Amino acid sequence: METHPAWPMISRLRVSLSAGVPLIGLTVQKLLALRPAQTVLTSWAATEDIPLTVGSLHVASGEFEVSEQRMALRLTRLA
């Protein structure tokens, strides 16, 4: 891809990257009531990579980690 003539321009584009994890029974009321250190239930298996998308395009996969008391997403695979 880096050899494509448009790569210098494409590589500088700013995009919004999304990591989608389905949550069970999370309402707006419950979301607004969340406090630090609370957890939410998800139907996503802890052993499965989380898909990362730009718009509707799957671009990578990753997994959640805790780093210095912050939640982080580590890339595990580029699509």
mmCIF file of the N, C-alpha and C atoms, coordinates in Angstrom:
data_MODEL
# 
_entry.id   MODEL 
# 
loop_
_atom_site.group_PDB 
_atom_site.id 
_atom_site.type_symbol 
_atom_site.label_atom_id 
_atom_site.label_alt_id 
_atom_site.label_comp_id 
_atom_site.label_asym_id 
_atom_site.label_entity_id 
_atom_site.label_seq_id 
_atom_site.pdbx_PDB_ins_code 
_atom_site.Cartn_x 
_atom_site.Cartn_y 
_atom_site.Cartn_z 
_atom_site.occupancy 
_atom_site.B_iso_or_equiv 
_atom_site.pdbx_formal_charge 
_atom_site.auth_seq_id 
_atom_site.auth_comp_id 
_atom_site.auth_asym_id 
_atom_site.auth_atom_id 
_atom_site.pdbx_PDB_model_num 
ATOM 1   N N  . MET A 1 1  ? 0.817   -1.188  0.000  1.00 0.00 ? 1  MET A N  1 
ATOM 2   C CA . MET A 1 1  ? 0.000   0.000   0.000  1.00 0.00 ? 1  MET A CA 1 
ATOM 3   C C  . MET A 1 1  ? 0.866   1.259   0.000  1.00 0.00 ? 1  MET A C  1 
ATOM 4   N N  . GLU A 1 2  ? 1.964   1.252   0.756  1.00 0.00 ? 2  GLU A N  1 
ATOM 5   C CA . GLU A 1 2  ? 2.811   2.440   0.841  1.00 0.00 ? 2  GLU A CA 1 
ATOM 6   C C  . GLU A 1 2  ? 3.415   2.828   -0.511 1.00 0.00 ? 2  GLU A C  1 
ATOM 7   N N  . THR A 1 3  ? 3.374   1.935   -1.493 1.00 0.00 ? 3  THR A N  1 
ATOM 8   C CA . THR A 1 3  ? 3.919   2.249   -2.813 1.00 0.00 ? 3  THR A CA 1 
ATOM 9   C C  . THR A 1 3  ? 2.880   2.882   -3.732 1.00 0.00 ? 3  THR A C  1 
ATOM 10  N N  . HIS A 1 4  ? 1.629   2.932   -3.297 1.00 0.00 ? 4  HIS A N  1 
ATOM 11  C CA . HIS A 1 4  ? 0.572   3.537   -4.101 1.00 0.00 ? 4  HIS A CA 1 
ATOM 12  C C  . HIS A 1 4  ? 0.872   5.027   -4.255 1.00 0.00 ? 4  HIS A C  1 
ATOM 13  N N  . PRO A 1 5  ? 0.665   5.596   -5.453 1.00 0.00 ? 5  PRO A N  1 
ATOM 14  C CA . PRO A 1 5  ? 0.979   7.014   -5.673 1.00 0.00 ? 5  PRO A CA 1 
ATOM 15  C C  . PRO A 1 5  ? 0.238   7.971   -4.729 1.00 0.00 ? 5  PRO A C  1 
ATOM 16  N N  . ALA A 1 6  ? -0.938  7.582   -4.261 1.00 0.00 ? 6  ALA A N  1 
ATOM 17  C CA . ALA A 1 6  ? -1.713  8.462   -3.384 1.00 0.00 ? 6  ALA A CA 1 
ATOM 18  C C  . ALA A 1 6  ? -1.353  8.293   -1.904 1.00 0.00 ? 6  ALA A C  1 
ATOM 19  N N  . TRP A 1 7  ? -0.453  7.358   -1.573 1.00 0.00 ? 7  TRP A N  1 
ATOM 20  C CA . TRP A 1 7  ? -0.144  7.065   -0.172 1.00 0.00 ? 7  TRP A CA 1 
ATOM 21  C C  . TRP A 1 7  ? 0.297   8.291   0.636  1.00 0.00 ? 7  TRP A C  1 
ATOM 22  N N  . PRO A 1 8  ? 1.176   9.171   0.114  1.00 0.00 ? 8  PRO A N  1 
ATOM 23  C CA . PRO A 1 8  ? 1.582   10.335  0.914  1.00 0.00 ? 8  PRO A CA 1 
ATOM 24  C C  . PRO A 1 8  ? 0.383   11.165  1.403  1.00 0.00 ? 8  PRO A C  1 
ATOM 25  N N  . MET A 1 9  ? -0.646  11.317  0.577  1.00 0.00 ? 9  MET A N  1 
ATOM 26  C CA . MET A 1 9  ? -1.827  12.071  0.975  1.00 0.00 ? 9  MET A CA 1 
ATOM 27  C C  . MET A 1 9  ? -2.728  11.229  1.883  1.00 0.00 ? 9  MET A C  1 
ATOM 28  N N  . ILE A 1 10 ? -2.973  9.983   1.519  1.00 0.00 ? 10 ILE A N  1 
ATOM 29  C CA . ILE A 1 10 ? -3.878  9.113   2.273  1.00 0.00 ? 10 ILE A CA 1 
ATOM 30  C C  . ILE A 1 10 ? -3.351  8.886   3.692  1.00 0.00 ? 10 ILE A C  1 
ATOM 31  N N  . SER A 1 11 ? -2.053  8.723   3.847  1.00 0.00 ? 11 SER A N  1 
ATOM 32  C CA . SER A 1 11 ? -1.485  8.414   5.162  1.00 0.00 ? 11 SER A CA 1 
ATOM 33  C C  . SER A 1 11 ? -1.659  9.552   6.166  1.00 0.00 ? 11 SER A C  1 
ATOM 34  N N  . ARG A 1 12 ? -1.978  10.759  5.699  1.00 0.00 ? 12 ARG A N  1 
ATOM 35  C CA . ARG A 1 12 ? -2.156  11.905  6.610  1.00 0.00 ? 12 ARG A CA 1 
ATOM 36  C C  . ARG A 1 12 ? -3.621  12.207  6.908  1.00 0.00 ? 12 ARG A C  1 
ATOM 37  N N  . LEU A 1 13 ? -4.536  11.431  6.349  1.00 0.00 ? 13 LEU A N  1 
ATOM 38  C CA . LEU A 1 13 ? -5.960  11.681  6.597  1.00 0.00 ? 13 LEU A CA 1 
ATOM 39  C C  . LEU A 1 13 ? -6.304  11.401  8.054  1.00 0.00 ? 13 LEU A C  1 
ATOM 40  N N  . ARG A 1 14 ? -7.092  12.276  8.657  1.00 0.00 ? 14 ARG A N  1 
ATOM 41  C CA . ARG A 1 14 ? -7.576  12.068  10.024 1.00 0.00 ? 14 ARG A CA 1 
ATOM 42  C C  . ARG A 1 14 ? -8.920  11.357  9.935  1.00 0.00 ? 14 ARG A C  1 
ATOM 43  N N  . VAL A 1 15 ? -9.054  10.294  10.699 1.00 0.00 ? 15 VAL A N  1 
ATOM 44  C CA . VAL A 1 15 ? -10.298 9.521   10.694 1.00 0.00 ? 15 VAL A CA 1 
ATOM 45  C C  . VAL A 1 15 ? -10.702 9.200   12.137 1.00 0.00 ? 15 VAL A C  1 
ATOM 46  N N  . SER A 1 16 ? -11.972 8.863   12.315 1.00 0.00 ? 16 SER A N  1 
ATOM 47  C CA . SER A 1 16 ? -12.455 8.416   13.621 1.00 0.00 ? 16 SER A CA 1 
ATOM 48  C C  . SER A 1 16 ? -12.441 6.904   13.650 1.00 0.00 ? 16 SER A C  1 
ATOM 49  N N  . LEU A 1 17 ? -11.745 6.347   14.607 1.00 0.00 ? 17 LEU A N  1 
ATOM 50  C CA . LEU A 1 17 ? -11.625 4.905   14.771 1.00 0.00 ? 17 LEU A CA 1 
ATOM 51  C C  . LEU A 1 17 ? -12.590 4.467   15.860 1.00 0.00 ? 17 LEU A C  1 
ATOM 52  N N  . SER A 1 18 ? -13.395 3.430   15.585 1.00 0.00 ? 18 SER A N  1 
ATOM 53  C CA . SER A 1 18 ? -14.384 2.947   16.549 1.00 0.00 ? 18 SER A CA 1 
ATOM 54  C C  . SER A 1 18 ? -14.085 1.516   16.957 1.00 0.00 ? 18 SER A C  1 
ATOM 55  N N  . ALA A 1 19 ? -14.260 1.232   18.244 1.00 0.00 ? 19 ALA A N  1 
ATOM 56  C CA . ALA A 1 19 ? -14.169 -0.124  18.773 1.00 0.00 ? 19 ALA A CA 1 
ATOM 57  C C  . ALA A 1 19 ? -15.538 -0.444  19.352 1.00 0.00 ? 19 ALA A C  1 
ATOM 58  N N  . GLY A 1 20 ? -16.244 -1.367  18.705 1.00 0.00 ? 20 GLY A N  1 
ATOM 59  C CA . GLY A 1 20 ? -17.606 -1.665  19.128 1.00 0.00 ? 20 GLY A CA 1 
ATOM 60  C C  . GLY A 1 20 ? -17.706 -2.944  19.936 1.00 0.00 ? 20 GLY A C  1 
ATOM 61  N N  . VAL A 1 21 ? -18.244 -2.830  21.143 1.00 0.00 ? 21 VAL A N  1 
ATOM 62  C CA . VAL A 1 21 ? -18.456 -3.988  22.012 1.00 0.00 ? 21 VAL A CA 1 
ATOM 63  C C  . VAL A 1 21 ? -19.925 -3.966  22.432 1.00 0.00 ? 21 VAL A C  1 
ATOM 64  N N  . PRO A 1 22 ? -20.700 -4.998  22.092 1.00 0.00 ? 22 PRO A N  1 
ATOM 65  C CA . PRO A 1 22 ? -22.112 -5.000  22.474 1.00 0.00 ? 22 PRO A CA 1 
ATOM 66  C C  . PRO A 1 22 ? -22.286 -5.118  23.988 1.00 0.00 ? 22 PRO A C  1 
ATOM 67  N N  . LEU A 1 23 ? -23.115 -4.261  24.541 1.00 0.00 ? 23 LEU A N  1 
ATOM 68  C CA . LEU A 1 23 ? -23.375 -4.259  25.977 1.00 0.00 ? 23 LEU A CA 1 
ATOM 69  C C  . LEU A 1 23 ? -24.787 -4.760  26.235 1.00 0.00 ? 23 LEU A C  1 
ATOM 70  N N  . ILE A 1 24 ? -24.939 -5.542  27.298 1.00 0.00 ? 24 ILE A N  1 
ATOM 71  C CA . ILE A 1 24 ? -26.223 -6.153  27.631 1.00 0.00 ? 24 ILE A CA 1 
ATOM 72  C C  . ILE A 1 24 ? -27.007 -5.238  28.562 1.00 0.00 ? 24 ILE A C  1 
ATOM 73  N N  . GLY A 1 25 ? -28.202 -4.831  28.136 1.00 0.00 ? 25 GLY A N  1 
ATOM 74  C CA . GLY A 1 25 ? -29.112 -4.093  29.010 1.00 0.00 ? 25 GLY A CA 1 
ATOM 75  C C  . GLY A 1 25 ? -28.627 -2.743  29.491 1.00 0.00 ? 25 GLY A C  1 
ATOM 76  N N  . LEU A 1 26 ? -27.710 -2.116  28.788 1.00 0.00 ? 26 LEU A N  1 
ATOM 77  C CA . LEU A 1 26 ? -27.221 -0.811  29.212 1.00 0.00 ? 26 LEU A CA 1 
ATOM 78  C C  . LEU A 1 26 ? -28.166 0.260   28.683 1.00 0.00 ? 26 LEU A C  1 
ATOM 79  N N  . THR A 1 27 ? -28.809 0.962   29.571 1.00 0.00 ? 27 THR A N  1 
ATOM 80  C CA . THR A 1 27 ? -29.701 2.047   29.191 1.00 0.00 ? 27 THR A CA 1 
ATOM 81  C C  . THR A 1 27 ? -28.977 3.372   29.365 1.00 0.00 ? 27 THR A C  1 
ATOM 82  N N  . VAL A 1 28 ? -29.530 4.423   28.804 1.00 0.00 ? 28 VAL A N  1 
ATOM 83  C CA . VAL A 1 28 ? -28.938 5.750   28.975 1.00 0.00 ? 28 VAL A CA 1 
ATOM 84  C C  . VAL A 1 28 ? -28.915 6.111   30.459 1.00 0.00 ? 28 VAL A C  1 
ATOM 85  N N  . GLN A 1 29 ? -29.962 5.748   31.170 1.00 0.00 ? 29 GLN A N  1 
ATOM 86  C CA . GLN A 1 29 ? -30.023 6.031   32.611 1.00 0.00 ? 29 GLN A CA 1 
ATOM 87  C C  . GLN A 1 29 ? -28.870 5.348   33.344 1.00 0.00 ? 29 GLN A C  1 
ATOM 88  N N  . LYS A 1 30 ? -28.625 4.071   33.024 1.00 0.00 ? 30 LYS A N  1 
ATOM 89  C CA . LYS A 1 30 ? -27.518 3.348   33.665 1.00 0.00 ? 30 LYS A CA 1 
ATOM 90  C C  . LYS A 1 30 ? -26.169 3.925   33.245 1.00 0.00 ? 30 LYS A C  1 
ATOM 91  N N  . LEU A 1 31 ? -26.044 4.311   31.995 1.00 0.00 ? 31 LEU A N  1 
ATOM 92  C CA . LEU A 1 31 ? -24.797 4.890   31.496 1.00 0.00 ? 31 LEU A CA 1 
ATOM 93  C C  . LEU A 1 31 ? -24.471 6.183   32.246 1.00 0.00 ? 31 LEU A C  1 
ATOM 94  N N  . LEU A 1 32 ? -25.478 7.030   32.427 1.00 0.00 ? 32 LEU A N  1 
ATOM 95  C CA . LEU A 1 32 ? -25.259 8.297   33.119 1.00 0.00 ? 32 LEU A CA 1 
ATOM 96  C C  . LEU A 1 32 ? -24.963 8.104   34.604 1.00 0.00 ? 32 LEU A C  1 
ATOM 97  N N  . ALA A 1 33 ? -25.389 6.966   35.170 1.00 0.00 ? 33 ALA A N  1 
ATOM 98  C CA . ALA A 1 33 ? -25.174 6.698   36.591 1.00 0.00 ? 33 ALA A CA 1 
ATOM 99  C C  . ALA A 1 33 ? -23.843 5.994   36.872 1.00 0.00 ? 33 ALA A C  1 
ATOM 100 N N  . LEU A 1 34 ? -23.076 5.634   35.830 1.00 0.00 ? 34 LEU A N  1 
ATOM 101 C CA . LEU A 1 34 ? -21.801 4.941   36.036 1.00 0.00 ? 34 LEU A CA 1 
ATOM 102 C C  . LEU A 1 34 ? -20.835 5.806   36.835 1.00 0.00 ? 34 LEU A C  1 
ATOM 103 N N  . ARG A 1 35 ? -20.101 5.165   37.706 1.00 0.00 ? 35 ARG A N  1 
ATOM 104 C CA . ARG A 1 35 ? -19.088 5.820   38.534 1.00 0.00 ? 35 ARG A CA 1 
ATOM 105 C C  . ARG A 1 35 ? -17.734 5.173   38.266 1.00 0.00 ? 35 ARG A C  1 
ATOM 106 N N  . PRO A 1 36 ? -16.643 5.847   38.607 1.00 0.00 ? 36 PRO A N  1 
ATOM 107 C CA . PRO A 1 36 ? -15.313 5.249   38.419 1.00 0.00 ? 36 PRO A CA 1 
ATOM 108 C C  . PRO A 1 36 ? -15.223 3.876   39.081 1.00 0.00 ? 36 PRO A C  1 
ATOM 109 N N  . ALA A 1 37 ? -14.579 2.957   38.392 1.00 0.00 ? 37 ALA A N  1 
ATOM 110 C CA . ALA A 1 37 ? -14.318 1.585   38.849 1.00 0.00 ? 37 ALA A CA 1 
ATOM 111 C C  . ALA A 1 37 ? -15.521 0.660   38.717 1.00 0.00 ? 37 ALA A C  1 
ATOM 112 N N  . GLN A 1 38 ? -16.669 1.153   38.270 1.00 0.00 ? 38 GLN A N  1 
ATOM 113 C CA . GLN A 1 38 ? -17.797 0.263   38.021 1.00 0.00 ? 38 GLN A CA 1 
ATOM 114 C C  . GLN A 1 38 ? -17.558 -0.500  36.731 1.00 0.00 ? 38 GLN A C  1 
ATOM 115 N N  . THR A 1 39 ? -18.167 -1.645  36.613 1.00 0.00 ? 39 THR A N  1 
ATOM 116 C CA . THR A 1 39 ? -18.047 -2.441  35.399 1.00 0.00 ? 39 THR A CA 1 
ATOM 117 C C  . THR A 1 39 ? -19.419 -2.611  34.766 1.00 0.00 ? 39 THR A C  1 
ATOM 118 N N  . VAL A 1 40 ? -19.421 -2.924  33.482 1.00 0.00 ? 40 VAL A N  1 
ATOM 119 C CA . VAL A 1 40 ? -20.665 -3.197  32.762 1.00 0.00 ? 40 VAL A CA 1 
ATOM 120 C C  . VAL A 1 40 ? -20.550 -4.569  32.115 1.00 0.00 ? 40 VAL A C  1 
ATOM 121 N N  . LEU A 1 41 ? -21.666 -5.247  31.990 1.00 0.00 ? 41 LEU A N  1 
ATOM 122 C CA . LEU A 1 41 ? -21.703 -6.578  31.410 1.00 0.00 ? 41 LEU A CA 1 
ATOM 123 C C  . LEU A 1 41 ? -21.722 -6.490  29.895 1.00 0.00 ? 41 LEU A C  1 
ATOM 124 N N  . THR A 1 42 ? -20.923 -7.312  29.256 1.00 0.00 ? 42 THR A N  1 
ATOM 125 C CA . THR A 1 42 ? -20.891 -7.364  27.796 1.00 0.00 ? 42 THR A CA 1 
ATOM 126 C C  . THR A 1 42 ? -21.091 -8.798  27.336 1.00 0.00 ? 42 THR A C  1 
ATOM 127 N N  . SER A 1 43 ? -21.609 -8.944  26.133 1.00 0.00 ? 43 SER A N  1 
ATOM 128 C CA . SER A 1 43 ? -21.787 -10.286 25.582 1.00 0.00 ? 43 SER A CA 1 
ATOM 129 C C  . SER A 1 43 ? -20.556 -10.719 24.780 1.00 0.00 ? 43 SER A C  1 
ATOM 130 N N  . TRP A 1 44 ? -19.525 -9.885  24.781 1.00 0.00 ? 44 TRP A N  1 
ATOM 131 C CA . TRP A 1 44 ? -18.306 -10.180 24.019 1.00 0.00 ? 44 TRP A CA 1 
ATOM 132 C C  . TRP A 1 44 ? -17.403 -11.089 24.842 1.00 0.00 ? 44 TRP A C  1 
ATOM 133 N N  . ALA A 1 45 ? -16.926 -12.174 24.247 1.00 0.00 ? 45 ALA A N  1 
ATOM 134 C CA . ALA A 1 45 ? -16.027 -13.093 24.953 1.00 0.00 ? 45 ALA A CA 1 
ATOM 135 C C  . ALA A 1 45 ? -14.672 -12.413 25.183 1.00 0.00 ? 45 ALA A C  1 
ATOM 136 N N  . ALA A 1 46 ? -14.126 -12.557 26.375 1.00 0.00 ? 46 ALA A N  1 
ATOM 137 C CA . ALA A 1 46 ? -12.852 -11.917 26.724 1.00 0.00 ? 46 ALA A CA 1 
ATOM 138 C C  . ALA A 1 46 ? -11.706 -12.406 25.849 1.00 0.00 ? 46 ALA A C  1 
ATOM 139 N N  . THR A 1 47 ? -11.840 -13.575 25.248 1.00 0.00 ? 47 THR A N  1 
ATOM 140 C CA . THR A 1 47 ? -10.769 -14.131 24.423 1.00 0.00 ? 47 THR A CA 1 
ATOM 141 C C  . THR A 1 47 ? -10.858 -13.691 22.966 1.00 0.00 ? 47 THR A C  1 
ATOM 142 N N  . GLU A 1 48 ? -11.926 -12.990 22.584 1.00 0.00 ? 48 GLU A N  1 
ATOM 143 C CA . GLU A 1 48 ? -12.097 -12.557 21.190 1.00 0.00 ? 48 GLU A CA 1 
ATOM 144 C C  . GLU A 1 48 ? -11.547 -11.154 20.978 1.00 0.00 ? 48 GLU A C  1 
ATOM 145 N N  . ASP A 1 49 ? -10.909 -10.945 19.818 1.00 0.00 ? 49 ASP A N  1 
ATOM 146 C CA . ASP A 1 49 ? -10.440 -9.609  19.466 1.00 0.00 ? 49 ASP A CA 1 
ATOM 147 C C  . ASP A 1 49 ? -11.630 -8.698  19.180 1.00 0.00 ? 49 ASP A C  1 
ATOM 148 N N  . ILE A 1 50 ? -11.443 -7.426  19.426 1.00 0.00 ? 50 ILE A N  1 
ATOM 149 C CA . ILE A 1 50 ? -12.474 -6.419  19.208 1.00 0.00 ? 50 ILE A CA 1 
ATOM 150 C C  . ILE A 1 50 ? -12.243 -5.788  17.841 1.00 0.00 ? 50 ILE A C  1 
ATOM 151 N N  . PRO A 1 51 ? -13.276 -5.757  16.991 1.00 0.00 ? 51 PRO A N  1 
ATOM 152 C CA . PRO A 1 51 ? -13.097 -5.154  15.666 1.00 0.00 ? 51 PRO A CA 1 
ATOM 153 C C  . PRO A 1 51 ? -12.984 -3.638  15.754 1.00 0.00 ? 51 PRO A C  1 
ATOM 154 N N  . LEU A 1 52 ? -12.045 -3.080  15.004 1.00 0.00 ? 52 LEU A N  1 
ATOM 155 C CA . LEU A 1 52 ? -11.859 -1.634  14.923 1.00 0.00 ? 52 LEU A CA 1 
ATOM 156 C C  . LEU A 1 52 ? -12.267 -1.194  13.526 1.00 0.00 ? 52 LEU A C  1 
ATOM 157 N N  . THR A 1 53 ? -13.097 -0.168  13.453 1.00 0.00 ? 53 THR A N  1 
ATOM 158 C CA . THR A 1 53 ? -13.612 0.262   12.158 1.00 0.00 ? 53 THR A CA 1 
ATOM 159 C C  . THR A 1 53 ? -13.410 1.757   11.955 1.00 0.00 ? 53 THR A C  1 
ATOM 160 N N  . VAL A 1 54 ? -13.308 2.113   10.702 1.00 0.00 ? 54 VAL A N  1 
ATOM 161 C CA . VAL A 1 54 ? -13.348 3.504   10.258 1.00 0.00 ? 54 VAL A CA 1 
ATOM 162 C C  . VAL A 1 54 ? -14.580 3.586   9.373  1.00 0.00 ? 54 VAL A C  1 
ATOM 163 N N  . GLY A 1 55 ? -15.618 4.274   9.851  1.00 0.00 ? 55 GLY A N  1 
ATOM 164 C CA . GLY A 1 55 ? -16.901 4.240   9.154  1.00 0.00 ? 55 GLY A CA 1 
ATOM 165 C C  . GLY A 1 55 ? -17.431 2.821   9.220  1.00 0.00 ? 55 GLY A C  1 
ATOM 166 N N  . SER A 1 56 ? -17.691 2.213   8.077  1.00 0.00 ? 56 SER A N  1 
ATOM 167 C CA . SER A 1 56 ? -18.158 0.824   8.051  1.00 0.00 ? 56 SER A CA 1 
ATOM 168 C C  . SER A 1 56 ? -17.045 -0.134  7.629  1.00 0.00 ? 56 SER A C  1 
ATOM 169 N N  . LEU A 1 57 ? -15.827 0.353   7.485  1.00 0.00 ? 57 LEU A N  1 
ATOM 170 C CA . LEU A 1 57 ? -14.703 -0.461  7.022  1.00 0.00 ? 57 LEU A CA 1 
ATOM 171 C C  . LEU A 1 57 ? -13.909 -1.035  8.197  1.00 0.00 ? 57 LEU A C  1 
ATOM 172 N N  . HIS A 1 58 ? -13.804 -2.358  8.254  1.00 0.00 ? 58 HIS A N  1 
ATOM 173 C CA . HIS A 1 58 ? -13.004 -3.024  9.285  1.00 0.00 ? 58 HIS A CA 1 
ATOM 174 C C  . HIS A 1 58 ? -11.531 -2.836  8.925  1.00 0.00 ? 58 HIS A C  1 
ATOM 175 N N  . VAL A 1 59 ? -10.765 -2.177  9.810  1.00 0.00 ? 59 VAL A N  1 
ATOM 176 C CA . VAL A 1 59 ? -9.364  -1.885  9.506  1.00 0.00 ? 59 VAL A CA 1 
ATOM 177 C C  . VAL A 1 59 ? -8.368  -2.620  10.388 1.00 0.00 ? 59 VAL A C  1 
ATOM 178 N N  . ALA A 1 60 ? -8.825  -3.072  11.571 1.00 0.00 ? 60 ALA A N  1 
ATOM 179 C CA . ALA A 1 60 ? -7.902  -3.741  12.491 1.00 0.00 ? 60 ALA A CA 1 
ATOM 180 C C  . ALA A 1 60 ? -8.694  -4.446  13.582 1.00 0.00 ? 60 ALA A C  1 
ATOM 181 N N  . SER A 1 61 ? -7.967  -5.190  14.415 1.00 0.00 ? 61 SER A N  1 
ATOM 182 C CA . SER A 1 61 ? -8.554  -5.834  15.591 1.00 0.00 ? 61 SER A CA 1 
ATOM 183 C C  . SER A 1 61 ? -7.638  -5.562  16.769 1.00 0.00 ? 61 SER A C  1 
ATOM 184 N N  . GLY A 1 62 ? -8.210  -5.615  17.962 1.00 0.00 ? 62 GLY A N  1 
ATOM 185 C CA . GLY A 1 62 ? -7.415  -5.348  19.140 1.00 0.00 ? 62 GLY A CA 1 
ATOM 186 C C  . GLY A 1 62 ? -8.006  -5.999  20.369 1.00 0.00 ? 62 GLY A C  1 
ATOM 187 N N  . GLU A 1 63 ? -7.351  -5.760  21.504 1.00 0.00 ? 63 GLU A N  1 
ATOM 188 C CA . GLU A 1 63 ? -7.838  -6.286  22.775 1.00 0.00 ? 63 GLU A CA 1 
ATOM 189 C C  . GLU A 1 63 ? -7.639  -5.230  23.849 1.00 0.00 ? 63 GLU A C  1 
ATOM 190 N N  . PHE A 1 64 ? -8.558  -5.223  24.825 1.00 0.00 ? 64 PHE A N  1 
ATOM 191 C CA . PHE A 1 64 ? -8.461  -4.261  25.910 1.00 0.00 ? 64 PHE A CA 1 
ATOM 192 C C  . PHE A 1 64 ? -7.400  -4.690  26.909 1.00 0.00 ? 64 PHE A C  1 
ATOM 193 N N  . GLU A 1 65 ? -6.705  -3.694  27.448 1.00 0.00 ? 65 GLU A N  1 
ATOM 194 C CA . GLU A 1 65 ? -5.704  -3.898  28.500 1.00 0.00 ? 65 GLU A CA 1 
ATOM 195 C C  . GLU A 1 65 ? -5.818  -2.750  29.488 1.00 0.00 ? 65 GLU A C  1 
ATOM 196 N N  . VAL A 1 66 ? -5.295  -2.947  30.672 1.00 0.00 ? 66 VAL A N  1 
ATOM 197 C CA . VAL A 1 66 ? -5.188  -1.860  31.635 1.00 0.00 ? 66 VAL A CA 1 
ATOM 198 C C  . VAL A 1 66 ? -3.728  -1.455  31.678 1.00 0.00 ? 66 VAL A C  1 
ATOM 199 N N  . SER A 1 67 ? -3.494  -0.150  31.516 1.00 0.00 ? 67 SER A N  1 
ATOM 200 C CA . SER A 1 67 ? -2.142  0.386   31.521 1.00 0.00 ? 67 SER A CA 1 
ATOM 201 C C  . SER A 1 67 ? -2.124  1.615   32.417 1.00 0.00 ? 67 SER A C  1 
ATOM 202 N N  . GLU A 1 68 ? -1.383  1.527   33.527 1.00 0.00 ? 68 GLU A N  1 
ATOM 203 C CA . GLU A 1 68 ? -1.279  2.625   34.482 1.00 0.00 ? 68 GLU A CA 1 
ATOM 204 C C  . GLU A 1 68 ? -2.665  3.144   34.877 1.00 0.00 ? 68 GLU A C  1 
ATOM 205 N N  . GLN A 1 69 ? -3.539  2.252   35.247 1.00 0.00 ? 69 GLN A N  1 
ATOM 206 C CA . GLN A 1 69 ? -4.902  2.519   35.700 1.00 0.00 ? 69 GLN A CA 1 
ATOM 207 C C  . GLN A 1 69 ? -5.765  3.202   34.636 1.00 0.00 ? 69 GLN A C  1 
ATOM 208 N N  . ARG A 1 70 ? -5.436  2.981   33.369 1.00 0.00 ? 70 ARG A N  1 
ATOM 209 C CA . ARG A 1 70 ? -6.237  3.480   32.249 1.00 0.00 ? 70 ARG A CA 1 
ATOM 210 C C  . ARG A 1 70 ? -6.561  2.308   31.349 1.00 0.00 ? 70 ARG A C  1 
ATOM 211 N N  . MET A 1 71 ? -7.731  2.371   30.739 1.00 0.00 ? 71 MET A N  1 
ATOM 212 C CA . MET A 1 71 ? -8.122  1.336   29.785 1.00 0.00 ? 71 MET A CA 1 
ATOM 213 C C  . MET A 1 71 ? -7.466  1.663   28.452 1.00 0.00 ? 71 MET A C  1 
ATOM 214 N N  . ALA A 1 72 ? -6.860  0.679   27.841 1.00 0.00 ? 72 ALA A N  1 
ATOM 215 C CA . ALA A 1 72 ? -6.187  0.867   26.557 1.00 0.00 ? 72 ALA A CA 1 
ATOM 216 C C  . ALA A 1 72 ? -6.633  -0.235  25.600 1.00 0.00 ? 72 ALA A C  1 
ATOM 217 N N  . LEU A 1 73 ? -6.493  0.024   24.326 1.00 0.00 ? 73 LEU A N  1 
ATOM 218 C CA . LEU A 1 73 ? -6.792  -0.977  23.313 1.00 0.00 ? 73 LEU A CA 1 
ATOM 219 C C  . LEU A 1 73 ? -5.503  -1.252  22.545 1.00 0.00 ? 73 LEU A C  1 
ATOM 220 N N  . ARG A 1 74 ? -5.016  -2.464  22.615 1.00 0.00 ? 74 ARG A N  1 
ATOM 221 C CA . ARG A 1 74 ? -3.768  -2.845  21.945 1.00 0.00 ? 74 ARG A CA 1 
ATOM 222 C C  . ARG A 1 74 ? -4.111  -3.493  20.612 1.00 0.00 ? 74 ARG A C  1 
ATOM 223 N N  . LEU A 1 75 ? -3.517  -3.000  19.523 1.00 0.00 ? 75 LEU A N  1 
ATOM 224 C CA . LEU A 1 75 ? -3.745  -3.605  18.211 1.00 0.00 ? 75 LEU A CA 1 
ATOM 225 C C  . LEU A 1 75 ? -3.116  -4.978  18.167 1.00 0.00 ? 75 LEU A C  1 
ATOM 226 N N  . THR A 1 76 ? -3.875  -5.952  17.670 1.00 0.00 ? 76 THR A N  1 
ATOM 227 C CA . THR A 1 76 ? -3.366  -7.312  17.552 1.00 0.00 ? 76 THR A CA 1 
ATOM 228 C C  . THR A 1 76 ? -3.264  -7.757  16.107 1.00 0.00 ? 76 THR A C  1 
ATOM 229 N N  . ARG A 1 77 ? -4.024  -7.068  15.213 1.00 0.00 ? 77 ARG A N  1 
ATOM 230 C CA . ARG A 1 77 ? -4.013  -7.502  13.824 1.00 0.00 ? 77 ARG A CA 1 
ATOM 231 C C  . ARG A 1 77 ? -4.552  -6.359  12.949 1.00 0.00 ? 77 ARG A C  1 
ATOM 232 N N  . LEU A 1 78 ? -3.887  -6.097  11.836 1.00 0.00 ? 78 LEU A N  1 
ATOM 233 C CA . LEU A 1 78 ? -4.404  -5.163  10.840 1.00 0.00 ? 78 LEU A CA 1 
ATOM 234 C C  . LEU A 1 78 ? -5.187  -5.947  9.805  1.00 0.00 ? 78 LEU A C  1 
ATOM 235 N N  . ALA A 1 79 ? -6.298  -5.406  9.365  1.00 0.00 ? 79 ALA A N  1 
ATOM 236 C CA . ALA A 1 79 ? -7.150  -6.104  8.393  1.00 0.00 ? 79 ALA A CA 1 
ATOM 237 C C  . ALA A 1 79 ? -6.545  -6.079  7.009  1.00 0.00 ? 79 ALA A C  1 
# 
